Amino acid sequence: VRFVESGGGLVNPGESLRLSCVASGFQFRYTAMSWYRQAPGKEREEVADSSSSDDSTKYSDSVKGRFTISRDNAKSTLYLQMDALKPEDTAVYYCNSRGATLPWGQGTQVTVSV
């Protein structure tokens, strides 16, 4: 099992980023997937979830209305479109299965700062 996250960077407040996560080693299309983030000094938290059985998605209150999770099962790739970024979104972002049952990837750093 492997996750390769990419797309992070340094942006100003209000700007956008699109994260990608290429998954391998398991049946991605049949697996509910989530994005997580870990800010310095804080525990890792789930921010978005994508069902494997339908198009349903869920978001934490902190990102609802600003972030959009999507997936391309043919490419075994999970995406996170992040709009209207805030300084409090600064964190390392990871993808994993719902419930984080698989080994973690290296994550991608997102820094939102003036």
C-alpha positions as CSV (number, residue, x, y, z in Angstrom):
1,V,0.0,0.0,0.0
2,R,1.3,3.4,-0.9
3,F,0.0,7.0,-0.9
4,V,1.8,9.8,-2.8
5,E,0.4,13.2,-1.9
6,S,1.3,16.3,-3.9
7,G,0.1,19.8,-4.7
8,G,0.9,21.6,-1.5
9,G,2.7,24.9,-1.3
10,L,2.9,28.4,0.2
11,V,-0.1,30.6,-0.6
12,N,-1.7,33.9,0.6
13,P,-5.0,33.9,2.5
14,G,-7.9,33.6,0.1
15,E,-6.0,31.7,-2.6
16,S,-6.6,28.1,-3.7
17,L,-4.7,24.9,-4.0
18,R,-5.5,21.5,-5.4
19,L,-4.0,18.5,-3.7
20,S,-3.7,15.1,-5.3
21,C,-3.1,11.6,-3.8
22,V,-2.1,8.7,-6.0
23,A,-2.9,5.4,-4.3
24,S,-1.6,1.9,-5.0
25,G,-1.6,-1.5,-3.5
26,F,-5.3,-1.9,-2.7
27,Q,-8.6,-1.7,-4.5
28,F,-9.1,2.0,-4.5
29,R,-12.4,2.1,-6.2
30,Y,-14.0,0.0,-3.5
31,T,-12.5,1.9,-0.6
32,A,-14.0,5.0,1.1
33,M,-11.3,7.6,1.2
34,S,-10.6,10.6,3.3
35,W,-8.2,13.6,3.5
36,Y,-6.6,14.4,6.9
37,R,-4.4,17.1,8.1
38,Q,-2.0,17.7,11.0
39,A,-1.0,21.2,12.1
40,P,2.0,21.8,14.3
41,G,1.4,20.7,17.9
42,K,-2.0,19.3,17.1
43,E,-3.5,15.9,16.5
44,R,-4.2,14.7,13.0
45,E,-7.8,15.4,12.0
46,E,-10.1,14.2,9.2
47,V,-11.3,17.1,7.0
48,A,-13.1,15.4,4.1
49,D,-14.5,12.0,3.2
50,S,-15.5,10.4,-0.1
51,S,-17.7,7.3,-0.2
52,S,-16.8,4.4,-2.5
53,S,-20.4,3.3,-3.1
54,D,-22.0,6.5,-4.2
55,D,-21.1,10.2,-4.7
56,S,-21.6,11.2,-1.1
57,T,-19.0,13.4,0.6
58,K,-18.6,14.7,4.1
59,Y,-16.6,17.6,5.5
60,S,-15.5,18.9,8.8
61,D,-17.2,22.1,9.9
62,S,-13.9,23.9,9.6
63,V,-13.6,23.4,5.8
64,K,-17.2,22.9,4.8
65,G,-18.1,25.2,1.9
66,R,-14.4,25.9,1.0
67,F,-13.0,22.4,0.3
68,T,-14.2,19.9,-2.2
69,I,-13.1,16.2,-2.2
70,S,-13.3,14.2,-5.4
71,R,-11.9,11.0,-6.8
72,D,-10.9,9.4,-10.1
73,N,-11.2,5.6,-9.6
74,A,-9.7,4.9,-13.0
75,K,-6.5,6.7,-11.9
76,S,-6.7,5.6,-8.3
77,T,-6.4,9.2,-7.4
78,L,-8.0,11.3,-4.7
79,Y,-8.2,15.1,-4.9
80,L,-8.9,18.0,-2.5
81,Q,-9.7,21.4,-4.0
82,M,-9.1,24.0,-1.4
83,D,-10.5,27.5,-1.9
84,A,-10.6,30.6,0.3
85,L,-7.7,29.3,2.3
86,K,-7.1,30.6,5.8
87,P,-4.0,30.7,7.9
88,E,-5.6,28.1,10.2
89,D,-5.5,25.6,7.2
90,T,-1.8,25.5,7.5
91,A,-0.9,21.8,8.0
92,V,0.5,18.7,6.5
93,Y,-2.2,17.0,4.4
94,Y,-2.5,13.3,4.0
95,C,-4.9,10.9,2.4
96,N,-5.9,7.5,3.7
97,S,-8.9,5.2,3.9
98,R,-11.9,6.2,6.0
99,G,-10.8,5.4,9.5
100,A,-7.1,5.6,8.5
101,T,-6.7,1.8,8.3
102,L,-3.7,1.9,5.9
103,P,-0.1,3.0,6.2
104,W,0.4,6.8,5.9
105,G,2.2,8.5,3.1
106,Q,4.6,11.4,3.5
107,G,1.9,14.1,3.1
108,T,2.1,17.4,1.5
109,Q,2.7,20.7,3.3
110,V,0.2,23.5,2.9
111,T,1.2,26.9,4.3
112,V,-1.2,29.8,4.2
113,S,0.5,33.1,5.2
114,V,0.7,36.7,4.2
